Amino acid sequence: MDNNSQYAKPDRSSDDEIRSDFDILASEKMFLDVFGSISGIAAILDSNRQIVYGNNELLDMLGINSIEEIFGKRIGEAVSCQHANDNISGCGTSAACSVCGTVNAILTSQQTGGKVVRETRITTSAERLTKSLDLRVSSVPLQIKGRQYYVFAMQDISTEKRNEYLERIFLHDLLNSAGSLNGILSILKTGTNPEEERSLIEISEEASRDLVEEIIMHRKLRQAENGDLIPDFKLYSLAELVNSVVAKTKGDFCARNKEILIPEIPEGILIETDRMLFGRILMNLVKNALEASSNGDIVKIDVKCSGNLIRIEVHNRLVMNEEVRHQVFQRSFTTKGSGRGTGTYSVKLLTENYLKGRAGFVSSDSTGTVFFMEFLKGEKSN
């Protein structure tokens, strides 16, 4: 392995070699007929994983008019994968690429000489916006005039993954909230003393609010993915927002036998944000930290202010392994079982695309795992 790569071979074909391959393929009528019959998004790659040909569906996906605009690029570079430029040698050569279904499908196809199918998640970063792709990809070897190529096809399975989320997360959470509310109403129906009745009514009101909020948040997440979400920005006390989230989270099952530590946040620190979106983002981070913790562990929230910047950190002592670190913000990735991955993905999506902030994390033996969000301070108008 070359020193310029942390994973796949970094070698690249020259512009002249790419043009020569394109001319060879364009002159083969049988190839053109067969390639033209492929349904879906497809490209032809050379032995260095570079694009030398593509169909109209590929051009439409990328929003370009000519294949020449992506001549010589690798798939990750063409779709603006967030890791494509992590290494100077480009797509496939960073440490994060070791868990990428795209490059692994191509490499396995090269090694076995056969068709390889993989599922992959690609997070793209273009024009400062984060977008996640769920794809089923395949790589098939192809020889023409003694030269080796690979037919690379992509199928968008985002709808399939969204339906999986709907079935396993959204409906599951709704049933839990509805079941809790139904249980409380059943107790009220049997009759209680006035003091117990007032308490149960308050609990039922809170359960019903949670139910409505869950439905609204699901709708907002779908709007965010489609680019249709319009945040409701208002000025809030940061202390009030953080304390509200912590108070609600402490009653969750994942918080049992664990402690949440929060700092004293001066009431004068203001943040301009969407209350519901901010609350859900912070709650996701705190719940993730609690779920990663053991009985007796402490989850710590820190708030740091520097100039006009607010940084909110959520700490837990667990250290992520390398595979998890490379995929933690990708849609549908999870360590909790199939269909459970939207929490950290929504943190990144909502923070950076809609709340004018930045989200990230560090995970090491010395720090444990620390997720953070950064926002600009809000200011009262005169």
C-alpha positions, 0 to 999 in steps of 0.5 A: 500500500502506498504511503499516500493511502490509508486504505485503497490504492491511490494510483490515478489514470492520466487525463489522456488515459481517461479520454482514451478509455472513453473513446474505446467505449464510445466506439463499441456499438454492442457496449453502447446498446447493452449499457443503454439498457441498464435501468438506474444510475450507472457508470463505467470505471477503470482499474483505478476506480475512476469514471470514464463513462456514465449514463444520463441517469448519472448526469441527472443525479449529479445535476450536470450536462456532460460526462466530461465534467466528471471525467477521471473522478471517483464515485465519492468525488463525483457525489461530493462525499464528505470524506473524498478529500480527507486524504490527498489521494482522494476517494477510497484512500482515507481511513473512513473509506474502510467502511464504505460500501462503495469502494469495498464493492469495487475492490471486492469485484476487482479481487474476485472477478465477479459481481458484488452488491453492497449497501452503503451510506454516503454523507455529502457536503456541497454548498455547506449543506449536509445530505445523506444518501442510502444506496444499494451499489453493485460492481461488475467486471467488464473487458473490452478490447483487452482493457479492464473496466467495471460497471458500477450501478447505484440504486437509491434505497432512501425510501426503503430506509425511511419506511424502516424508520417509520415502522421501527422507530416512529410508530414504536415511540408513538405506541409507547406514548399512546399506551402510557396515555391510555393507561393513565386515562384508564386509572382516571376512569375507575375513580380516584380521590381529588388529589390523585386525580389532579396529579394524573391529569397533569401526567396525562397532559404531559403524555399527550404533549409528548405524543403531539411533539413526536408527530410534529418532529417526525414531520419536521425531519421529513421536511428537513430531508426534503429541504422544505423545513422553515425554522421558527427562530426566536430568542431564548435563555440558553439555561432555560432550554438546557434545563428543560431538556435535562428535566425531561430526559431524567424521567426516561428509562435510559436515565435510570441509575445514571446521573446527568451533570449540568453547569450553572448557566448564566441567565443572560446567555441568549441563543436565537434558535428554533426551540423544538429543533434545538430541544430534540437535538440536545435530547438526542445527544443526551439520550445517546450518551445515557444509552452508551453508559452503564449503571452508576455512570455520569453523563456531563453537559458543558457549556462554553462561551468564547466571544460570540460563540456558544459551544455545548458539549455532552460527555460520556466515558465510552470510547467509540471504535474506529468503525463507529466513528467513521459512520456516526453521522450517517443516516440509518447507521446505528449500534442499536440494531436494525432500523434504529439509526436517526439520532446523530444523523438528525443532529448533524442535519438539523444543526448545520442545515437549519439552525446555523450551527456546527455539530461534531464529536471527538472520541478517545481514551483521554476524553471518552466521547464528546459530542458538541454543537456550536452556535452564535450567541443571540442578542436582544434588540434595542 
